[in-house]
Amino acid sequence: MQLTDNDGLPIINTSNYQLVVPADRPFVYLNNADGSRLAELFVLSGVQPLDGRDDTTSIGSWQVVVNNDQEIVLELSAQSSVWDAKIIRLCCQPNEVHYTVSVSGNGRLATYQPFGGYYSGNLRWGSGFFYSGQTFQQGFNPEPNIAERNFFVSAENSTIDLIGVPVPGLGDWFFTPPPFCFAFQTDEDRWLSLGIAAQPGENRFNAYRYHGQHNAFHLSLDYEGYTRVNGHYQLPDITIHFGTDPYDTLQQHADSLRTHGNAPTRLNPVQPAWWHEPIFCGWGPQCHIAATEKGRAPDFARQDLYEQFLVTLADNQINPGIVVLDDKWQATYGDNMVDSEKWPDIRGFISQQHEQGRKVLLWLKAWDSEGLPDNECIRNAAGQPVSFDPTNPAFEQRLRAAVQQMLSPTGYNADGFKLDFTARIPSGPGMQIHGDVWGLELMKTYLNILHSAAKQVKSDALIMTHTPHPYLADVVDMIRLNDINTGTDVNKAMQHRAQIAAIGCPTAIIDTDNWPITDRAAWRAYLPLQVALGVPSLYVATHIDTTGEPLEPQDYQLIRDVWAKHRAKRSQQ
């Protein structure tokens, strides 16, 4: 790294990039090492409170506060219309840049707008909202979505978030979330990434957004009013990494989170052998019955039907190592006590699976408040429950007691959980919550309770989620690739998801899923790939539920072959 002086203004050169502070405008130029322009970064980012708008009214001059072979830090002071002070820092390292904004004052955060914001401090450039400049060829969003479209035009908008439902604009519930990191192509074989690096406890946002225009952009984080600034507050770093492809830059971002203490590194490497066993989930057969009988799939989560599913598999020499009881084995989603009409002897069923060398996971619906008292829930401004509240001690006690009942030998004696619907995490203004957490921190609060409670009952309990963010890696054991979008290239989509999951949570096992599927041909094509991606997962017993196509003898043979290949591979590791 080299720092040079250009008429009192710093220029930083590394083998990967160049950073130039111009004399006549509130930007910093980010260039390739050869000096060609990558981005013109507007550094006076907006930190918008709920009450008022942040306009940067004047700025000082850049100061060099650290200068050595491995790090050069520049600092700029600014005045704001709503904050007592604002400080911008650029920490430059050989292959990464950390951009940080901190404010002093009082207020509740609505939105943070990295590389964009209001400025009226130099009327040569007018006043109003300023954007950063970009020369990106295309962008990359790691989050799976309904369209299975991860590359986007740099003039478009893109979002990585925790929420999602199958309605317009929210069709990205598959990972909640992946790493908060966009990547951008700058040359034929060069990419850079713009990622979020928050200190533990400060991941208090629900969404990270890229706002693109022709040759311009800014970023934003949605805080929704649940973070109070009372004195000095440092916003999360924006990290910039440089690589050869989007996955390379995303890997560098995730590694950097772990290196700088933004994500856990002390992960449990011990993985019981049974965690890698092929999985049978009854949801697909439930959906097939619902389609033939014109009913609701959750109504067919019944003991007699699951026994029948497993007999069918046994008759075809299919022996899963893990059985998942899916939606809705429980009487209510919030309490997770068994529906005894559907499951007259759930403990006996689980014991029978144990006798056959199998483990059983119970499906849980995250955030659902069904059956819970209102005072254990997060409620909207009208007092209506929108989810259970993991920050409420009464609900935490209830959840821990439920986990004890579900996993202990004196209870149902199950072996872990398949957690679903994490995308229903509360979002929006005016919510009433017991504790002082929001966004990704709320997700971690819930997962930490579930994970720790399960491990206290059974140290080898398996926690399966679809939350492959590095910050959550110490509270999950298995990442599920989640639902398939029918009519798309299944193999390509699942390869992408598996790669993102491995980057985000490198020690987690991957559940390859395979529901729903376009048709039997697509199912047959995907099954062999599961061995390369992770643990084979089966969601059929007799028919492909989306089309009604029956399984043929060759299909059962395919399952046997894939599972035998997976088990042989595991035995050699």
N, C-alpha and C positions, 0 to 999 in steps of 0.2 A: 504494500500500500504506500501511496505517496501523496503528500499534501503540498500543494504549491499555492502561491499567492498571486492573484491577478488584480493589481491595483487595490489591494486590501480586501479582496473577495476570494474565498477559498475555492480551490478546485481539487477534487479527490480522484486519484487514478488507481485502479486495481486491474488485475488481469481479466476481470469479468465485466467491469462497468466503469463508467466515469460519472461523477457528480459535479455539476457546475452551478455556482450561485451567480446569477446575472445581476448587473448593477441597477437595472432600470425597471424591474417588475417584481411582484411578490410571488415568484415561482422559483423552483429549483429544476434544472435540466438533468434528466436521467438519460445518459447516453450509453451506447455500446463502448467497449474499450477503445475502439477506433475513432470515437467521437461522433458517430452517427446517432441521430436522435431517436430515443425510444418513447419518452414521455416528458411532458412539461408539467411538473407537479405543482399545483396551487397548494401552498403549505399552510395557509391560514384557515384551517378546517373549522367548520361550524360545529359548535357544541350547543345544541338547541335545548333549552329548558321548556317545561310545559307552559310557563308564563313568560312571554316575551320571545325575542329573537336575537341571536348572537350575531352582531355586526362587528367585525374587527375595524377599529377606528384609527389605530396608528400602530406602527411597529418600530422596533429598535434596529440594531444591526447584528448580523451573525457573529457569534463568538465561538472560538475553538476552545472547548473545555477539556478535551482529552486528545492526545496525539501520540500514538505509539505504533509499533509494527502490525499489531493485530486489531486496532480499533482507533477510529477517529470520530469524535463526537462534536457536532455543531449545535449551537443553541441560539434561539431567537425569542425575545420577549415581545409581547403584543398587548394592546389595550382592547377591551371589549365593551360593548354596550350593556351587557348583562352580567359579566363576570368581573371580579375585582382584578384579576390578572390571568394571563394566558401565556404558557411557555411551550414552544415547539422545539423538539430535539430530533436530530438525525444522527443515529449511531451507525457508522459505516464499518463493516467488517469485510474480509476478502471476498466472500461470495454471498453476502446478505446485507440488507439495509433494514434497520429498525426505525420506523417513524413513530414518534410519540407526542401526544398533546396532553397537557395537564392544565387544569383551571383551578382558580381559587374563588370562593364565594359561597352562595347558598342558592339552592334550587333543586328541582326534580327533573331528571334527564328525560327528554322525549326522544331525541334522535341525535346521534353523532354522525357527522358528514365528513369523513376523511377525504382530503384532496378536493373539497368543494366548500363554499361558504360565502357569506356576505362580507363585503369589504368596501369601505369608503375612505380609506386612509391616504389615497393618492389619486386625486381627481384627473390626473393625466389619463387614467384608465377608466374613468367614470366611477359609478358605484352600482351596487346590486349584488346579485349572486354570481360568483365566479366558478368556472369549471377548470379541471386539468386538461391538458392536451394529450393526445395519444396517437400513435402511428401503428396500432396493433392490426395484424392481419386477420385474426379471429380470436375468440375467447373460448374458454373451456370451463364448464361448471361440473364438478364431480357428482352432484346429486342426481340420482335416478329420478325419472319422471315418466308420465304416461306416454309421452311421445318418444321416449328413449332417445332424446336429442340432447347431447351433452356439449356440442360445439355451437357457438352462436356468433353472429355478426357483431363486431365490436361497437357498432352504433346502436345496438339493441340494449334492453335491460335484462338482467338475470338475477335470480335470488337463490340463496342457500338458507334454509330455515329448518325449524323444528316441527312446524305444523303442516297439515295437509289433509284434505278430504277429496273425494271424487266429485268436485264441482269446478267450474271454470276458474282458472287462475291459481288453484291450490292442488294440482295433481302431482305432488311430489312427496308423498308420505312414506316412501319406501325406505329411506334412511333418515333418521331423526336425531341428530344430523350426521352428515359426513363431515370431514374437516372443513372449517370455514375458510376456504381458499379458492380463489379463481386463478386460472392460468391464461396467459396470452402469448400468442405466437408473434415473434418479432422478426423472424427471418426463416429461411427454409428449415433450418435445424436448430433454431434458438427460441427459447421460451422464457418468460419470466412469470412469477406468481405474485399475487397480492393476497396475503393471508392475515388472519386475526390471531394475535397472541395476547391473551389476557392472563393476568396473574390468577392463581387459584382463589376462588371466591368472587372474582370479578367478571365471570362470564354471565352477565346479568341481562342479556339480550336474547330475543327470539329469532331475529332474522338479520342476515348480512346481504346487502344488495349492491349490485353494480348498475349504475345509471349511465347508459351510453348515449352519445350523440355523434354526429359526424365529426370525427377528429377530436372528440372531447369525452370526458367522463367525470364522475365522482362516485364515491362509495357511501354507504350508510349502514348504521347499526340501529335497530329498533329497540329502544329501552322501555317505551310505553309508560313512562312515569313512575316506575317502581324503584328507581335508584336515586337516593337523595345525596346531593353534594352539600356537605357542611364543613367548610374549610377547604383543604387541598384535596383534589381528586385527579388521579391519573387515568386517562382513557386507555383502552387496550392498544398495544402496538399494532401497527401495520407492518408486516414483514415482507420484504421483497427478496426473492431468490431467483437464481438464473440456472437454466438447465437445457437439456436437449429435447425434451418432450413434456407434455403436461403432467404425466405421471411422475417423471423425474423431479419436476419442481414441487409437486405435491408431496413427494417423499421427503424432499429437503425441508419443506415446511413442517411436516409432522416430526421429523428428527429434531428440528430446531426447537419445537415446543418442548420436547423431552429434555434436550440439552440445557435449555434455559429455565427449567423448572415450571413451565406452564402446563405440563402434562405429567402424569405419574410415570416413573421408570421402574419402581419396585413392584413388578407384576409377578403373580404366582405362576412359576413355570410348570408346576406339578399338574399334570392332566391325567386323571384316571383313564385307563384303557377304554372303559365303557363309554366315555364321552365321544369317542370316535366311531361308535357302532352305527350302522345304518338305521335310519329313522323311518317309522311309519306314523303318519298323522291321519287321523280319521276325518279331517275336514272335507277332503275331496269326496269320499264316499257319502258323507252327510249331504253334500250338495247334490250328488247323483240321486239319492233317495228323494230329496226335496224337489228335484226337477221332475221325477217320475210320478210323485204323489201330490204335486202342486202345493207343497208346504214350505215352511221356513227351515233353512238348514240348521239353525241352532236347536230346533225342536227335536232333531234326530241325534243329538249327542246323548245316546242312551246305552246303558250297559249291555242290554241284549244285542243291540246292533254291533257294538264294538267287539263283543265276543264272536259274533258272526263274521265280521271282517277278518278277524285273526284266524278263524277256522278256515276261511277261504284261502288266505295266504298260506296257511300250513298245508292245506291240501295240494298246494302248488309248490311245496318245498321252499317257501319264502319265510325266512326267520329273522325279523327285525331285532336289533339289540335295544332299541328305544321305541316306546309307544307314547304318542302324544294324545291326551284326551283334550279335544278342542272345544270350541264355543258351541254350546253352553252347558257344561257339566254341572255348574254351580247354580244355586237358587237365585242369588243376586250377584252382580258384578262387583259391587262395593265390598261385600262381606266375605265372599268366596267360601261359603259353606255349601256342602254338597246338596244337590237337589235329589232327595231320597226317592222321589217317584221315578226319576230317570235312572238313578243309580242306587238300587236298594242295598247293595253291598259293595261300595267302592273299595273298602279296605280288602275285602275278599278278592276282588278283581285284581288289585295291585299285587296282593300276595301270590296269586296264581301266576302273574307275569314274572315275579321274582323267582318262583320255583322253576320257571322255564329259562332263567338266565337273562331276563330282560329288565330294563328300568322303565319307569313311567314318569313323564312330565305332565304337569297340569297347565293348561292354557289360562292366562290371566289377561283381562282387559284393562289396560292402564287408564287411569284418570276417571273411570266411570264411577259415578256417585250412587248408583242404584242400590237402594236398601240402607243407605247411611243417613244418620241424622244431619240436618242442615248445618249444625254448628261444627261439624267435622269436615266441612266442604269449603272450597273456594267459591265465592258467590259474586254475581255481577252486581251492577249498581241498583238493580231492582230487588236484590236479595235472593235471586234464584240460583240454586247450586249449578255450577258448571263442571265441577270435578271434585274429587276428594282432595284434601289438603295435607300433603306430607309434612308440612311444617307445623301442623297442629299436634301437640303431644297426645291428645286423646285418639286421633286417627293413627298415629304411629303405634301406640299401644295396641290398638285393634288389629293393625296389619301384622305386627309381630306375633300376636296371639293366633292369627289366622295361619301364618306361616308355620308356627308350631303345630297346629292342628293338621295342616296339609302334609307335612313332612315327617313328623315324629312317628316312631313305631306304635305309640299309643293312640295316634290319630289315623289318618289315611295311609301314611307310610309311603307317600310318593317320593320322587328322587330329584325334583327340581321343577323349573318353570319355563314355559314358553311365553314370553311377554309380548303382547300385541297392542296395537292402537296407541303407541306412544306419541303419535302425531296429534292426538287430541289434547295435548298439553294446553293449559289455559293461555289465552293471548287476548290483548285488547285493553282498553282503558277502564278505569273505575272498578276493578276487581277488589274484593275484600279477602285478604289472606292473613293468616295468623302470624307468620314469620316474615322476615325481611330478605327474601330471595326471589329471583325471577329468572326466566329464560333457561339457559343451559344449567344454571345453578339449581333451579327447581327440579330439572330432570335428574341431576346427580343426587340431590337430596333424596328423591324417591328411590332411585336405583340403589343407593347406599343402604337405605333401610332394608329393602328387599334382599339384597346380596348378603349383608351382615347377618340378618335374621336367619336366612337359609343356612349359612355356613355354621352358625351356632348350633343348629339342629343336626345337620349332616355336613361334615367337612367336605364331602365330595359332591354336594348338591350342585346341579348344573343350572346356570342362569343364561337363558338364550334371549337375545334382544335383536333389534335392528337399529342400533345406535353406535355406528363405528367412528365416533369422534375420539381423538387421542385422550382428551380429558376424562373420558368415561372408561378407559381401558382397564382400570383396576376394579370396576364393579360389574363387569360382564365376563362370561366365560366363552360364549359362542355368539357369533353374529349370523343372523339369518338373512339370506339375500332377498327375501320377501317376495311378494306376489309378482307373477309374470304378466306382462302386458301382451295379451293375445293379438296375433296378427303382426307382431314385430319379429325381428331376428333374435330368437330366444338365446341362442348360444352366445352371440355377440354381447347382448345386454348383460347376461349373467357373468361373463368373463370380466366385463367392466366393473360390475358390482363387487366381484370377488377381489379384484385388484385394489379397489378403494377400501374395502374392509381390511385387507391385509396391511395397507399403509396406515390406516387409522388405529387399528388394534392388532398389532403384529403377533401377539401371543394367543389371540382368540381363535378358536376353531370356527370353521365356516360350515353352516348348514345351507346346502345348495337349493333347498326348496324345489317345487315344480308344480305350483298351482297358481292360477288356473293355466291351462295349456290350450293352445290354439286348436290342436287336433291330435289324433294318435300319431301321425307322422312326425309332428314337431316333438311330441313326447319321446318317441323312439330316438330321435336325433339328439335330444338333450341328455338322456340318461347316461350314455358313455362319458360325456364331458364331466359329469359330477365327480368322477374319480380324481380328475386333475384339479378340480376346484376346491374340494373339501369332502364333507360327509354326504354320501348319497341319501336322498330324502324321497320318500314315496307317499303320494297323496291319492293313490287309486287302489282299489281292491278287485273290482270286477269290470268297471267301465271308466272311460274318460268322461267326466261329468259334464264338460262343456259341450260335447257333441253327442254323447250317448253311445259312442263306439265301444263295443265290448273288447276286453283284453283277449287275445288269442294265445294259444300255447307258446308261440314264439315270443310273445311279450313277457310271459312269466319266465321263459328261458333267458331273455335279455336281463331281467331283474336279477336272476340268480347269477348270471355271468358278471354283471357290473358289481354286485355286492361281493362276489368271490374275489374279483380283482382288487377291490378296495381293501378287503380284509388281508389279502396276501401282501399288498403294499404296506399296510400297517404293521404286519408281522416282521417286515424287514427293516423297520425304522427303530 
